[in-house]
Amino acid sequence: MPLIPEEPQIHESAQGPRATSASGRTAPTPRPVPGPRPAAPSRPGRPGPLRPTPPVQRTPRDVAPKPGPSAPAAPASASATPQIQLIPASAEGALDAAEEAVDLLLDTGRAPGEVLVLTTGEQHPWAAHELSFGEASYWAQHDAGDDVFYADAAAADRAAVRPVVVVAVNGGPDTAAATAMPLAHARAGALLIVCGDPQQINAVLGAGV
């Protein structure tokens, strides 16, 4: 015997009383519109999902600079001492040795205005030529500081401090080297190069510059 499917039984308690239409049929009860579901409570100890926050664009003034390590303060009594380099040469060859030293300095990156050359004996040809136009014009070139300056060691006290001082001990009085060395040392900011007789120069350096 074939089975006849039964119609589903819907209880009025679940669907509510049905309205009867004029034709006698029971009108279908409208289903309630589901409202918004309440958010599920988050579990204790575990935060709920967070909405990503867009990054804040900061202007340079909003960012505070990080304090860097401060450099240790130099002792007040410490003073810069130039390095001393000796180039052995005779009195006749001291000026040529000084010229070679200047060429090497310029080739290694020194600016011409950083070099001062002093002579204890005969003047450098450039200095002798420029002095023929007068001392005012000669020292004006020194004050400009645009090129290598050549001067007599006796006038070194008038010269300004330059990073490198080259001294050519090319003659002069016996006391010329002893007089020139302290002046040259005081005018040298980083390097003092002395071209001359090593025994004579060491004697001056040993006595203290």
C-alpha positions as CSV (number, residue, x, y, z in Angstrom):
1,M,0.0,0.0,0.0
2,P,1.6,3.3,-1.0
3,L,2.4,5.9,1.7
4,I,0.8,9.2,1.4
5,P,2.9,12.1,2.7
6,E,1.3,14.0,5.5
7,E,1.0,17.7,5.5
8,P,3.2,19.4,8.0
9,Q,1.5,20.4,11.1
10,I,2.1,23.9,12.2
11,H,0.9,24.8,15.7
12,E,-0.9,28.0,16.3
13,S,1.0,28.6,19.4
14,A,4.1,29.0,17.2
15,Q,2.6,30.9,14.3
16,G,-0.2,32.7,16.1
17,P,-3.9,32.6,15.2
18,R,-4.7,32.6,11.5
19,A,-6.9,35.2,10.1
20,T,-10.0,34.0,8.1
21,S,-10.6,35.7,4.8
22,A,-14.0,36.4,3.3
23,S,-13.8,33.2,1.2
24,G,-13.5,31.1,4.3
25,R,-9.8,30.3,3.8
26,T,-7.4,31.1,6.4
27,A,-5.0,33.8,5.3
28,P,-1.4,33.1,5.8
29,T,0.1,34.8,8.8
30,P,2.9,37.3,7.8
31,R,6.2,36.2,9.1
32,P,7.9,38.7,11.4
33,V,10.9,40.6,9.9
34,P,14.0,39.6,11.8
35,G,15.6,42.5,13.6
36,P,19.3,43.1,14.1
37,R,21.1,40.3,15.9
38,P,22.7,41.4,19.2
39,A,26.4,41.3,19.1
40,A,27.9,38.3,20.7
41,P,29.7,39.2,23.9
42,S,33.4,38.8,23.8
43,R,35.0,36.2,25.9
44,P,36.6,37.3,29.1
45,G,40.3,37.8,28.7
46,R,40.2,38.0,24.9
47,P,39.5,41.2,23.1
48,G,36.9,41.3,20.4
49,P,37.9,42.1,16.8
50,L,39.4,45.5,16.3
51,R,38.8,47.6,13.2
52,P,42.2,48.7,11.7
53,T,42.9,52.3,12.3
54,P,44.3,54.3,9.3
55,P,47.9,55.5,9.9
56,V,48.2,59.1,11.1
57,Q,50.3,61.2,8.8
58,R,52.7,63.3,10.8
59,T,54.3,66.5,9.7
60,P,58.0,66.9,10.5
61,R,57.3,69.2,13.4
62,D,55.1,66.6,15.0
63,V,58.0,64.2,15.3
64,A,60.2,65.0,18.2
65,P,64.0,64.5,17.5
66,K,65.6,61.7,19.4
67,P,68.3,62.9,21.6
68,G,71.6,61.6,20.4
69,P,74.7,60.8,22.5
70,S,76.4,64.0,23.5
71,A,80.1,64.3,22.6
72,P,82.4,64.4,25.6
73,A,83.6,67.9,26.4
74,A,87.2,68.5,25.7
75,P,89.3,69.5,28.6
76,A,89.7,73.3,28.9
77,S,93.5,72.9,29.2
78,A,93.9,70.8,26.1
79,S,95.2,72.7,23.0
80,A,95.6,71.5,19.5
81,T,99.2,70.5,18.7
82,P,100.3,70.3,15.1
83,Q,102.1,67.3,13.8
84,I,105.8,67.9,13.0
85,Q,107.4,66.3,9.9
86,L,111.1,66.6,9.1
87,I,112.4,66.4,5.5
88,P,116.2,66.1,5.4
89,A,117.8,68.6,3.0
90,S,120.9,70.8,2.8
91,A,120.6,74.5,3.0
92,E,120.9,74.7,-0.8
93,G,118.2,72.1,-1.4
94,A,115.8,73.1,1.4
95,L,113.8,75.4,-0.8
96,D,113.4,72.8,-3.5
97,A,112.3,70.3,-0.8
98,A,109.8,72.7,0.4
99,E,108.4,73.2,-3.1
100,E,108.1,69.4,-3.5
101,A,106.3,69.2,-0.2
102,V,103.8,71.9,-1.3
103,D,103.2,70.1,-4.6
104,L,102.5,66.9,-2.6
105,L,100.1,68.7,-0.3
106,L,98.1,70.1,-3.2
107,D,98.0,66.8,-5.0
108,T,96.6,65.1,-1.9
109,G,93.7,67.6,-1.6
110,R,95.0,70.5,0.4
111,A,93.7,73.9,-0.8
112,P,96.4,76.4,-1.8
113,G,95.0,78.9,0.7
114,E,95.8,76.4,3.5
115,V,99.5,76.4,3.0
116,L,102.1,79.0,4.3
117,V,105.8,78.6,3.4
118,L,108.5,80.3,5.4
119,T,112.2,80.7,4.5
120,T,115.0,81.4,6.9
121,G,117.5,82.6,4.2
122,E,116.9,83.8,0.7
123,Q,113.4,84.8,-0.2
124,H,111.2,82.6,-2.4
125,P,111.2,84.0,-5.9
126,W,107.4,84.6,-5.7
127,A,107.7,86.6,-2.5
128,A,110.6,88.7,-3.9
129,H,108.6,89.4,-7.0
130,E,105.4,90.4,-5.2
131,L,107.3,92.6,-2.7
132,S,108.6,94.6,-5.6
133,F,105.0,96.0,-6.0
134,G,104.9,97.1,-2.3
135,E,104.2,95.5,1.0
136,A,100.5,96.6,1.0
137,S,99.8,94.6,-2.2
138,Y,101.9,91.7,-1.0
139,W,100.1,91.3,2.4
140,A,96.8,91.9,0.8
141,Q,97.3,88.6,-1.1
142,H,98.0,87.0,2.3
143,D,94.8,88.4,3.8
144,A,92.8,87.1,0.8
145,G,94.0,83.6,1.5
146,D,93.4,82.3,-2.0
147,D,96.8,80.9,-2.7
148,V,100.0,79.5,-1.2
149,F,101.7,82.3,0.6
150,Y,105.5,82.6,0.8
151,A,107.1,84.8,3.4
152,D,110.4,85.5,5.3
153,A,110.5,83.6,8.6
154,A,111.4,86.9,10.2
155,A,108.0,88.2,9.3
156,A,106.1,85.1,10.4
157,D,104.6,86.9,13.4
158,R,102.6,89.0,10.9
159,A,101.2,85.9,9.1
160,A,97.9,84.3,10.1
161,V,97.4,80.7,11.2
162,R,97.0,78.2,8.4
163,P,96.4,74.5,8.6
164,V,99.9,73.7,7.1
165,V,103.2,75.6,7.5
166,V,106.3,74.6,5.6
167,V,109.6,75.9,6.8
168,A,112.6,75.9,4.4
169,V,115.8,76.2,6.5
170,N,117.8,77.6,3.6
171,G,120.5,79.6,5.3
172,G,120.4,82.9,7.2
173,P,121.9,83.6,10.5
174,D,122.9,80.8,12.9
175,T,119.9,81.7,15.1
176,A,117.5,81.8,12.1
177,A,116.1,78.3,12.6
178,A,115.8,78.7,16.4
179,T,113.9,81.9,15.9
180,A,111.7,80.6,13.0
181,M,110.6,77.4,14.6
182,P,108.5,78.8,17.5
183,L,106.8,81.2,15.1
184,A,106.1,78.5,12.5
185,H,104.8,76.2,15.2
186,A,102.4,78.8,16.5
187,R,101.1,79.5,12.9
188,A,100.6,75.8,12.1
189,G,97.1,74.5,12.8
190,A,97.5,70.8,11.9
191,L,100.9,70.1,10.3
192,L,104.4,71.6,10.4
193,I,106.9,70.5,7.8
194,V,110.5,71.5,8.3
195,C,113.0,71.1,5.4
196,G,116.6,71.3,6.4
197,D,119.6,69.8,8.2
198,P,118.1,67.1,10.6
199,Q,120.8,67.7,13.2
200,Q,120.2,71.4,13.3
201,I,116.4,71.0,13.4
202,N,116.4,68.3,16.0
203,A,118.6,70.5,18.2
204,V,116.0,73.2,18.0
205,L,113.1,70.8,18.5
206,G,114.9,69.2,21.5
207,A,115.2,72.6,23.1
208,G,111.4,72.9,22.9
209,V,109.3,74.7,20.3
